[in-house]
Amino acid sequence: MLPQEIIRSKRDGHKLSAQEIASFIEGVTTGTVSDGQVGAFAMAVFFNGMSRDEAVALTLAMRDSGDVLDWSDLPGPVTDKHSTGGVGDNVSLMVAPIVAACGAYVPMISGRGLGHTGGTLDKMDAIPGYISQPDVTRFRKVVLETGCAIIGQTADLAPADRRLYAIRDVSGTVESVPLITASILSKKLAAGLQSLVLDVKVGNGAFMEKSRDAAALANSLVEIANGAGLKASALVTGMNEPLASAAGNAVEVQNAVDFLTGRVRDRRLEDVTLALAADMLQSAGLVSSNQDGMRRAAETLAGGRAAAVFARMVAALGGPADFIENPEKYLPKAATEFAVKATENGFVTGIATRDIGLAVVGLGGGRIRPDDSIDHAVGITRLLQVGAEVRAGEALALVHARNASDAEAAAAAVLSAYTIGASKPPAEKAVIRRILPRG
């Protein structure tokens, strides 16, 4: 089938057959479909959407573009989570070892940064020696021995998604519900999961800014996952401010280590992490209720078992054996630090979170083109949260940059992103709602 005819059909609003979708995705995988055609297809889907059957067919075609793992030899349930992307969202680095320490196996295949949002894989690449894209043999070995492995797509797992993902990032088609759904689920289905919990972000720092859009995406993910044979549920969580007090790559890894070891834990980050861990444990059948899952996850975190699992995973994938004890010794550091100071007294009443993410991209911590390299050292830390009281001259955040001019540009963007008011605003819930399969 000619790719341009498939594009034309979707452009004109027609429903594609499973055969047409499979043919196009085969071309994406083999390279017979050009980047321009991939971008045109993505744009056609962006404007015209897809039916449930089309989305299931796209997901399965992308899954079947490479190998599908089989974990039937593991002595425990296989589960995972996935976030639709936000700013300061390093939950994966904590939730995978928490759930693994509770007896599940978490083969987490993650993506790189997309648009203004950070990517889990880019964060892990900040750890020197860490092999973020191992071969399947090593991936399986690490999951078996440590309980979890946070890696990127290998050449053999959902290769069609890897190419489509990169083109979506630079073609203005990131926010398409069917494309997001197929991208996420194809990787998870290729990972051979038995259950999946989805973290769908909503707010000014998410791809879905409106509650109805986030709910639509969450329902799509759950429905298409179940249609493709994967047990799934979702949480809708708030992204009207950075989730962690850090945004960047190395700085978010440091934040995650601080969280796991109990040195510092951002409150909203802890709420979301424990809620996702609880749902994962329940969906995996390791606890009988969500409340029991919350309790078990909290005890595992507090007892240091999750930190120990993270340390073993990092070492097993080539990172330093003492990384959890000495992250500062290994993580790259930016040459310049610049404090962003408030210009008035008051309370933080709002944060333009997307602008914080774009400031990190501007520093070099994200990509403008698919082949751009990442500066893992740059980022923003000590981000004050909504509701914090501040006085003129006090720091709203700390910028980590390569040079003074980059630092000043990012600081101006961060300052502009903060709104200061006279009254303390009501706190927004970090976890907004749960979405379970219908029936």
C-alpha positions in Angstrom: 0.0 0.0 0.0 1.3 3.4 -0.9 2.0 5.5 2.3 0.8 8.7 0.6 -2.6 7.1 0.0 -2.9 6.0 3.6 -2.0 9.6 4.7 -4.5 11.0 2.2 -7.2 8.7 3.6 -6.6 9.8 7.2 -6.2 13.4 6.2 -9.7 13.3 4.7 -11.2 11.9 7.8 -11.6 8.2 6.8 -11.2 5.3 9.1 -8.1 3.2 8.4 -8.1 -0.5 8.3 -5.8 -2.6 10.5 -4.1 -3.7 7.3 -3.5 -0.1 6.2 -2.1 0.8 9.7 0.1 -2.2 9.8 1.5 -1.5 6.3 2.3 2.1 7.2 4.0 1.1 10.5 6.0 -1.5 8.7 7.3 1.3 6.4 8.1 3.4 9.4 10.2 0.5 10.8 12.0 -0.4 7.6 12.6 3.2 6.5 10.6 3.0 3.3 8.3 5.7 4.7 10.2 9.1 4.8 10.4 11.4 7.8 8.1 13.8 6.0 5.5 11.1 5.5 5.7 10.1 9.1 5.2 13.8 10.1 2.3 14.1 7.7 0.6 10.9 9.1 1.1 12.2 12.6 -0.5 15.6 11.6 -3.4 13.8 9.9 -4.1 11.8 13.1 -3.6 14.9 15.2 -6.5 16.7 13.4 -8.8 13.8 12.7 -8.2 11.4 15.6 -8.7 7.6 15.5 -11.4 5.2 16.5 -10.9 2.7 19.2 -10.3 0.0 16.7 -7.8 2.1 14.8 -5.9 3.0 18.1 -5.8 -0.7 19.1 -4.5 -1.6 15.6 -1.9 1.2 15.7 -0.7 0.1 19.2 -0.4 -3.6 18.2 1.3 -2.8 14.9 3.9 -0.7 16.8 4.3 -3.4 19.4 4.9 -6.0 16.7 7.4 -3.8 14.9 10.0 -5.5 17.1 10.5 -8.2 19.8 7.9 -8.8 22.5 9.4 -10.0 25.8 8.2 -13.0 27.8 8.6 -12.9 31.6 6.7 -16.1 32.4 9.8 -17.6 34.0 9.9 -14.9 36.8 8.7 -16.0 40.2 6.4 -12.9 40.7 4.1 -10.5 39.0 5.4 -8.2 36.2 4.0 -4.6 36.4 5.0 -1.1 35.5 3.8 2.6 35.4 4.0 5.3 32.9 3.7 9.1 33.1 2.3 11.2 30.2 5.0 13.7 31.1 5.5 16.7 33.2 8.1 19.0 34.8 10.0 17.8 37.7 8.4 14.4 37.3 11.1 11.9 38.4 8.6 9.5 40.0 9.8 6.5 37.9 13.2 6.6 39.7 11.4 6.0 43.1 8.3 4.0 42.2 10.2 1.2 40.4 12.5 0.3 43.3 9.6 0.7 45.8 7.4 -1.8 44.0 10.3 -4.1 43.3 11.2 -4.2 46.9 7.6 -5.3 47.7 8.0 -8.4 45.5 7.0 -7.4 42.0 9.2 -7.2 38.9 9.3 -3.9 37.1 10.9 -3.9 33.6 10.5 -0.2 32.9 11.1 0.9 29.3 11.2 4.7 29.3 11.4 7.5 26.8 13.5 10.6 26.4 12.3 14.2 26.9 9.3 15.2 24.7 8.6 18.9 24.1 8.9 20.8 27.4 8.8 17.7 29.5 11.7 15.8 30.9 12.5 12.2 29.9 13.3 9.4 32.4 15.9 8.0 30.1 17.7 11.4 29.9 17.8 11.4 33.7 19.3 8.0 33.9 22.0 8.9 31.3 23.2 11.5 33.8 24.6 8.7 35.9 28.2 7.9 34.6 28.6 4.4 33.3 24.9 3.6 33.5 23.8 1.6 30.4 20.4 3.0 29.6 19.9 0.9 26.5 21.3 -2.6 27.2 20.7 -5.6 25.1 17.7 -7.8 26.0 19.9 -10.4 27.7 21.3 -7.9 30.2 17.9 -6.3 30.6 16.4 -9.6 31.6 19.3 -10.4 33.9 19.0 -7.1 35.8 15.3 -7.4 36.2 15.6 -11.0 37.6 18.5 -10.1 40.0 17.4 -6.7 41.3 13.6 -6.6 40.6 13.6 -3.6 38.3 15.5 -2.0 35.4 14.9 1.5 34.1 16.0 1.5 30.5 15.3 3.0 27.1 14.0 1.2 24.0 16.5 -1.1 22.5 16.8 -1.6 18.8 14.6 -4.6 19.1 11.7 -3.2 21.2 9.0 -1.2 19.4 11.4 0.4 16.9 8.5 2.0 15.0 7.6 4.0 18.1 11.2 5.2 18.6 11.1 6.8 15.2 7.6 8.2 15.4 8.3 9.5 19.0 11.3 11.6 17.8 9.3 13.1 14.9 6.3 13.9 17.0 8.6 15.8 19.3 9.6 18.3 16.6 6.5 18.4 14.4 3.9 19.9 16.7 1.9 16.6 17.1 2.8 15.6 20.7 -0.6 16.2 22.1 -2.6 13.7 19.9 -4.5 11.3 22.2 -4.2 8.3 19.8 -0.5 8.9 19.1 0.2 9.3 22.9 -1.8 6.2 23.6 -0.1 4.0 21.0 3.4 5.3 21.8 3.0 4.5 25.5 1.2 1.2 25.2 3.3 -0.2 22.3 6.4 0.0 24.5 4.6 -1.4 27.5 3.1 -4.3 25.5 6.5 -5.0 24.0 7.9 -5.2 27.6 5.6 -8.2 28.3 3.8 -6.7 31.2 0.9 -8.3 33.1 -0.4 -5.0 34.5 0.2 -1.3 34.0 -0.7 1.9 36.0 -0.8 5.1 34.1 -0.1 8.6 35.5 -1.9 11.1 33.3 -0.9 14.7 34.1 -3.2 17.6 33.9 -2.5 21.3 34.2 -0.4 24.1 32.7 2.7 21.9 32.7 1.1 18.9 31.1 0.3 18.1 27.5 -3.3 18.0 28.6 -4.1 21.3 30.3 -7.8 20.7 30.8 -9.4 18.1 33.1 -11.7 16.8 30.4 -8.8 16.2 28.0 -6.8 14.5 30.7 -9.7 12.3 31.5 -10.2 11.5 27.8 -6.5 10.5 27.6 -6.7 8.4 30.7 -9.8 6.6 29.5 -8.2 6.1 26.1 -5.1 4.5 27.6 -7.1 2.2 29.9 -9.6 1.2 27.2 -6.9 0.6 24.5 -4.7 -1.3 26.9 -7.5 -3.6 27.8 -8.5 -3.9 24.2 -4.9 -5.0 23.4 -4.9 -7.5 26.3 -3.2 -5.6 29.0 -4.7 -5.0 32.5 -4.5 -1.2 33.2 -5.8 1.6 35.4 -4.9 5.2 35.6 -4.4 8.1 38.0 -5.0 11.7 36.9 -2.5 13.9 38.8 -1.9 17.6 39.0 0.8 19.5 37.0 0.0 23.1 37.7 3.4 23.3 39.3 6.6 21.3 39.1 6.1 18.0 40.9 9.6 17.9 42.4 11.5 21.0 43.5 14.0 20.2 40.8 13.7 20.3 37.0 16.5 18.9 34.8 18.4 15.7 34.5 21.2 15.3 37.0 19.4 17.6 39.4 16.3 15.3 39.3 18.4 12.2 39.9 19.9 13.9 42.9 16.3 14.8 44.1 15.3 11.1 43.6 18.3 9.9 45.7 17.4 12.4 48.4 13.8 11.1 48.3 14.8 7.4 48.5 17.3 7.9 51.3 14.9 10.2 53.3 17.2 13.2 53.1 14.5 15.4 51.6 11.1 14.5 50.2 8.9 17.0 48.3 5.4 16.6 49.7 3.4 16.4 46.4 6.1 14.2 44.9 5.6 11.8 47.8 1.8 11.8 47.4 2.0 10.9 43.8 4.8 8.3 44.2 3.0 6.4 47.0 -0.3 6.5 45.2 1.1 5.0 42.0 3.1 2.4 44.0 -0.1 1.4 45.8 -2.1 1.0 42.6 0.8 -1.0 41.0 0.9 -3.4 44.0 -2.9 -3.8 44.0 -3.0 -4.5 40.2 -0.2 -6.9 40.6 -2.1 -8.8 43.2 0.4 -8.3 46.0 -2.0 -6.4 48.2 -5.8 -6.7 48.7 -6.6 -3.0 48.8 -5.3 0.4 47.8 -5.0 1.3 51.5 -2.9 -1.8 52.1 -0.8 -0.8 49.1 -0.2 2.7 50.5 0.9 1.3 53.8 3.2 -1.3 52.3 4.8 1.2 49.9 5.4 3.7 52.7 7.0 1.1 55.0 9.2 -0.1 52.2 10.4 3.4 51.5 10.9 4.3 55.2 12.8 1.1 55.8 15.4 1.8 53.1 14.6 -1.3 51.1 13.7 0.8 48.0 17.0 2.7 48.2 18.9 -0.5 48.3 17.1 -1.9 45.2 17.8 1.4 43.3 21.5 1.1 44.3 21.7 -2.5 43.0 19.9 -1.6 39.8 22.3 1.3 39.1 25.4 -1.0 39.7 24.0 -3.9 37.7 23.6 -1.5 34.7 27.1 -0.2 34.9 26.8 2.7 37.3 28.9 3.3 40.4 28.5 0.7 43.2 28.3 3.5 45.8 26.1 5.9 43.8 23.3 6.0 46.4 25.8 6.9 49.1 27.7 9.5 47.0 25.6 10.9 44.2 27.3 14.3 44.4 30.6 12.6 43.6 29.3 11.3 40.2 26.6 13.5 38.9 27.7 16.3 36.5 27.6 19.8 37.8 26.9 23.0 35.9 29.6 25.7 35.8 27.3 28.5 36.8 24.6 28.9 39.5 22.2 31.9 39.5 19.6 32.6 42.1 16.2 33.8 40.8 15.0 36.4 43.4 11.5 37.5 44.1 10.8 41.2 43.4 8.0 41.5 46.0 6.7 40.1 49.3 3.8 37.6 49.3 2.8 34.0 48.5 3.4 32.0 45.4 -0.1 31.8 43.9 0.8 30.3 40.5 3.5 28.9 38.4 3.6 28.7 34.6 5.0 25.2 34.7 5.4 24.7 31.0 7.7 27.8 31.0 9.9 26.2 33.6 10.2 23.1 31.4 11.0 25.3 28.4 13.7 27.1 30.5 15.4 23.8 31.1 15.3 23.1 27.3 16.8 26.5 26.7 19.6 25.7 29.0 20.4 22.6 27.0 18.6 20.1 29.2 16.2 19.2 26.4 16.0 18.9 22.6 14.9 21.3 19.9 15.8 18.7 17.1 15.7 14.9 17.5 19.5 14.6 17.1 20.3 17.3 19.7 22.7 16.3 22.5 21.6 16.8 26.1 23.6 18.7 28.8 22.8 16.6 31.8 24.2 19.1 34.3 21.9 22.0 33.7 18.6 22.6 35.3 16.7 24.4 38.0 16.6 23.5 41.7 15.0 24.8 44.9 11.8 25.6 43.1 9.4 27.1 45.5 6.0 25.5 45.4 2.6 27.1 45.2 1.6 28.4 48.6 5.1 29.2 49.7 5.7 32.6 51.4 8.5 34.7 50.0 10.0 38.1 50.6 11.5 40.4 48.0 15.1 39.5 47.5 14.6 35.8 48.5 15.2 33.0 46.1 12.4 31.5 44.1 14.7 29.0 42.5 18.3 28.3 41.6 19.4 28.0 38.0 22.3 25.7 37.0 23.8 26.7 33.6 26.8 26.4 31.4 27.5 30.1 31.4 26.3 33.4 32.8 24.3 34.4 29.7 22.4 31.1 29.7 21.8 31.5 33.4 20.4 35.0 33.1 18.1 34.1 30.3 16.7 31.1 32.2 16.4 33.2 35.4 14.3 35.7 33.5 12.0 33.0 32.3 11.6 31.5 35.7 10.9 34.8 37.3 8.2 35.5 34.7 6.7 32.0 35.4 6.0 32.8 39.0 3.0 34.8 40.2 3.2 36.4 43.6 0.0 37.4 45.5 -1.0 38.8 48.8 -3.0 35.8 50.0 -2.0 32.1 50.3 -3.9 30.1 47.8 -5.7 26.8 48.6 -3.6 23.7 48.1 -4.3 21.6 44.9 -4.6 17.9 45.3 -1.6 16.0 43.8 -3.8 13.0 43.0 -7.0 14.1 41.4 -8.9 10.9 40.4 -8.5 7.2 39.7 -9.8 5.6 36.5 -10.5 1.9 36.4 -11.4 -0.4 33.5 -15.1 -0.3 32.7 -17.0 -3.2 33.9 
